[in-house]
Amino acid sequence: MEKTTIEKILDAAIRAPSGDNSQPWRFDVTDDCSSILLYNLPEKDDSYYNYQQVASYIAHGAVIENISLAARHLGFSINVELFPNSSNIHQVAVINFRGEENFPVLEPLYESIFKRSTNRFRYQSAKSTIYDLKLLVESVNAIPGVVSHFVTEPNIINKLAKAFMINDSLVFESQAIHGFLFRQIRWNREQSINSGDGMALDVLGLSWPEKLLFPMLRFWQFVKLANYFGLSRVVGLKCWYNFRNVPIVGMLCVERTDRVGFIQAGRAMQRVWLEATRQGLDFQPLVGLPLLFYRGKVADLSAFPEKRQKQLFQAEARLRELLNVGASEELVIGFRIGKTLRAGGQP
């Protein structure tokens, strides 16, 4: 493989989404450019959500899917070996490019890799949005081990919004979650360019009054005081308000709750995201809440008071009921899809 070709593939790879744009990956390329070695960098994402590196494995799944799509577009096939080195737990994959270069394949999702973004603003109603649900569903079906659940009924979506709103409230009730969020905020363009990661303030879906207040929220003592006056509840209500009238809400589930299963979920998330982008739709992943559900099952949620822990378990039960999720399925990645009048995407 030519060096210029591998550079094009890596350019696609690094455009994968990650938790708060933390980019927890490193790439090594063999001398003959026939393989990419993908490594996880745990220090890049030390958030409360990333228990057992689950969030990072989801991000690596998106990376692998981008590599797969780019290679196909450029006329190559790949073979992916997951966790090939038992002596190095941080080596996620070896991706081998097979055969001589063939004629490029028309890959409809490839161009979307470079257009994909997160949009947190309020979406238009379903009546104002044109979409092809069948293609969104089929995009997930291409990844084995992942089950998708899509909802388009407005009354159910409104109930789902009420279940999801707890996560946004908890961001301002847990010092651990709050601290990581504000470490990832980039307050101006210069800071964003210099760091090359994190989230610019403009992509958070804030109104102008919220932008004026937001810098104060980086101080935990101020947040604690503001919570006495209902800050976290207001944040949760905004989540519900922005969420309640979206055209499509989805959830990706896996039966295999190990590293491989989470990587497969990341690949599926990237495919449905890219298909939404191809259709001219906006997309917001909703990963935090499912990650808290998982953490609560395998460890503890001691960062939250017992009342909040109970509400989290109730929220999971409610989501399972509304989405008709099977007992053997683990909720991993939620998302909302629609169309907003406002730009404001984040890579």
JOPEPE-V174474 format. One record per helix or strand. SS is the DSSP state (H for helix, E for strand). FROM is the first residue (numbers start at 0). TO is the last residue. If there is no record, write none. Layout:
ss->SS from->FROM to->TO
ss->SS from->FROM to->TO
This chain:
ss->H from->2 to->12
ss->H from->18 to->20
ss->E from->24 to->28
ss->E from->34 to->39
ss->H from->41 to->43
ss->H from->50 to->72
ss->E from->76 to->81
ss->E from->90 to->97
ss->H from->110 to->113
ss->E from->117 to->117
ss->H from->125 to->127
ss->H from->132 to->140
ss->E from->145 to->150
ss->H from->153 to->170
ss->H from->174 to->183
ss->E from->184 to->185
ss->H from->188 to->194
ss->E from->198 to->199
ss->H from->200 to->202
ss->H from->207 to->217
ss->H from->219 to->226
ss->H from->230 to->242
ss->E from->247 to->253
ss->H from->258 to->277
ss->E from->281 to->285
ss->H from->287 to->297
ss->H from->305 to->322
ss->E from->329 to->337
ss->E from->345 to->345
